[in-house]
Amino acid sequence: MRNERNFKHNNNKIDAVFNKLKEEKRKAFIPFISIGDPDIETSFDIAKTLAETGADIIELGFPFSDPMADGKVIQRSYERALKNKISMENAFNFIKRLKAFKDVPVVLFTYYNPVFVMGEKFAEGAEEAGVESVLVVDLPPEESGEFTKYIEDRNIYQIFLLAPTTDKDRMRLVLSYAKGFAYYVSVTGVTGARKNLPETVKSNVTEIKKITDLPIGVGFGISSKEQAKDIAKYSDAVIIGSRIIQFIEDNINDKELILKKIAEFSKDIRSVL
């Protein structure tokens, strides 16, 4: 059974997106990019491009020096962004500007260290920027009490990860804290585009859906519209990061080409969801 906190209806825009898509029998496209990669203005134009070409929710990564869950493509993305000395204040301003352009819901992805340093000021800044949800990848639910206290009253959801290695008891615990949607990690390991995804993804997502009525997003490893179309048959959202960031890396000195490639890819993914 789900924890009763999941039945609170706080009018968070993430709920509204999933409710609307369910009515339309469509699935959510959630792209991921790093704030400040390759520079703050180009990454802002990338975010705008994604918002215009099909993103239902955008996951924005705050660049961190010691990422544990991220593969080489996203690690290099963070390295490029960190050279631009991206601060959390820069991230909040970025989100505020994006919201002014188009009010697409945002998942702010971060590690706990920058959040811990800021304390309640992080929650204040996130609320002011218009952040709908935060994914703190190295903060497990049972350790998140203080953080939850800061964000709950501000109607900011905390997104949690479920992995192929998560057993059912652990799954129930994580889901009892989850709001908005649950993020299922399709592979054991770090992020990165893969040609093939494990055959167990479908059965694992089906098992999760027996435990919760929260939407389930699937990420890690998705690199093509064929994979996205297949995953959308049994999930509620498709999350893609490394494949999008690869367009940045491959065309690092040609901003127009970066935007063109990402726009084409985004439209392709949206068309199959």
N, C-alpha and C positions, 0 to 999 in steps of 0.2 A: 504493500500500500504506500501511496505517496504521503509525504509529510504535509500537514495541513497548511504550511507556509506556501505551498505551491498553488493553493486555491485563492490566494490574495489576488485581486484584480486591481492593479495600480495604474492601468492605462499606459504601460510601457510600450513604446512603438514597436519593439520586437514582437510582442504578442499580436499587435495589430497587423503586422506584416504576415505572420504565419496564418492568422485567421483569414485574412483576405486571400492569400494564396490557396488555402484549403478550399475556400468557396469556389475559386476559379479552377480547381484541380490542377494546380501548378506547384512546382517546387522552388525553393529559394536558391539563388546563386549568391554565394558569399566569397568574394575575392579577398585575398590578403596582400598587402604591400607594407613596406617599411617606411615610416615617416622619415623624410630626409634623404632618401636614396633615389637618384644619385646626388641630388641637392634638394633643398626644401621646395623650391618653386616647381621643379620638374615633377617631384612626387605629388605635389598638390594638383598639377595638371593631370597626372595619371589618375588620381582619386576622382577628379571631376569627370574624366573620360569614362571610368568604370561606372560612376553614378548615372551617366547619360546613356550608357550602352547595355544596361541590364542588371547591374548589381542591386539586389534587394536589401542587403545589409553589407557593410564594408568592415573588414577586420583590419585594423591599423596596428602595426607592430612598433612598439617603442624600442629603438635600438639599444642593445645591451651587450656588454663586452664579453660575458661568459655564458652564452646560451647553451642550455643542456639539451633541449628538445628539438633544436633546429639543425638541419643538415647544412652542407657546404654552401649551397646557393643562398640560403637566407643568412648564414653566417657572414658571407662576403657582402651581402646587402647591408647588414648592420655595420660592418667595417667601413663601408663607403659613407653611410649616414653619420657614423661617429666622428669621421674626419670633419664633418660640418658642425660638430659640437652641438648636437641636438639635445636640448633640455626638455624636461617634462612641461615646462611653461611653453616652449615652442610647440610641443605636441598638442597641448590644450588650445593654443591659438590656431593651429592647423585645423583642428576639428571644428572650432567655432567658425572659421572661414568656409569650411566645407558645408557646414549646416546652413550658412547664409546662401550658398550656391544652390544646394538641394538638400532637403532635410531627410537624407537617407540614414537609417539607424546605424550606429557605430559600435563595434566591439573593440575595445582598446586592449591589445595583447601586450603583456609585460611580465617581467620577472619580479619577484617580491622585493628585492633590495631597494630599487628606487621608490617603491610604495612605502616601505618601512621607514625610510629616511624622512619622507614627507609627513607621514602620519595622517591626521585628519585633514591636513591641507590638500592631500591628494584627492580625497573625496570632494572637498569644496571646489577644487579646480575642475574636476571631472564633471560635476554637476553644472557649473557655470558654462563649461564648454558644450554641454548638451550630450554627453556620453550616455548611451543607454545601458551598456554592459561592459564588464571588465573580465578578462581572462588572465588570471595570475597563475602561470603554468606550474610554478613550484610551490604553490600554497595549497596544501590539501584541505579538505573541508573541515576536518576536526581541529585544524590549527588556525582557522580563518575567523574565529569569533570576533576579534577586535576589528578586523577589516570589515566584516559583515555589518557590524554595529555602525560603522561610519557610512556605509553606502546604502543600507536598507531604507533609512528614512528619506533618502534622496532619490528613491525609486530607480536606483542603478542595480542591475542584475549582476550576479557573479556566475560566469559560465565555467562549467567543470568538464574535464576530460574523462572519457572511458576508453580503456585500451583492450586489445585482444586478450591480455593477461588478467583483466579484472574479473574476479570471481563474482558469483551472484550476490553473496552477502555484502561484499564491498560495493557492488553496483547499487544495491538498495540504499546503502549509506550515502553514497555520492549523490544519487538521485533525490534523496530526501532534502538535500541542500540546494539542488539545482533550480534555476528559474530561466525563463526565456526559451532555451533549448539545451540539449545535451550534445556535446561534441564527441563523436566516436572516432578514435584514431584507428585508421584502417590497417595499419601495419605495426609490427613490433620494431621499434627503432625511431630514427629521427625523420624530419620532414625531407621531402625531395620527390621530384617527378619520377614515376616508375612506369615501365611499359605494361606490367601486369600487376594486378592487385590480388591478394589472397582470396581463394574461393570461399573462405569462412566469413567474409564481410557480411554477406546477406543473412546467413543464419544467426550471426551474432547480433546484428541490428534487429532481427525479428525477435530474438530473446529479450533484448532491451525494451522493445515495445510492449512486451507482456508485463513489464514491471512499471512502466510509466506512460502517461499520456502526453508527456512533453514532446515537442518535435525533436527529431534526431537529425543532426547534421553529420555528414561523413567527410573527413579530410585526411591529409597526409597521402601523398603519392598520386593524386589524380592529375592527369596531364593531357587528356584529350576529351573531345566532345562525346566520343563513343563510350569512354569510361563514365563520363558524367551522366549520359543517358541511361546507362545500365544501373548505376547507383541510385538514380532518381526513381527507379521503379519501386524501391523498398525503403528509401529514406525520405526525409522532408527537406533536406538542404544539401547542397554540394559545395564544399569549401576547397578553394584552389589558391595556392600561394606560390610555390617554387616555379611552376611553369610560367606564371605571369612575371615573376622577378627575373627569370631567364631572358625574357625579351629585353629587359633593361640592360642586363650584363652583355648580351650579344650585340646591342646597338648603342653602347654607352656614349658615344660621341655624336649621336644623331637623334635629337629629341623628337623630331617630327616622325621619324620611323618608329621609335619606341611607342609613341601615342597611337600611330596607325596600326601597328601589330597588336597592341593590347586591345584596341577598339574592335578589331576584327575577331580576335579570340573571344572577347567578352560577348559579342553578338552571337557567335557560334555556340557558345555554352548556353546562353539564354534561350536560343532557338530550340534546344532539346529538353528544356525543363518545363 
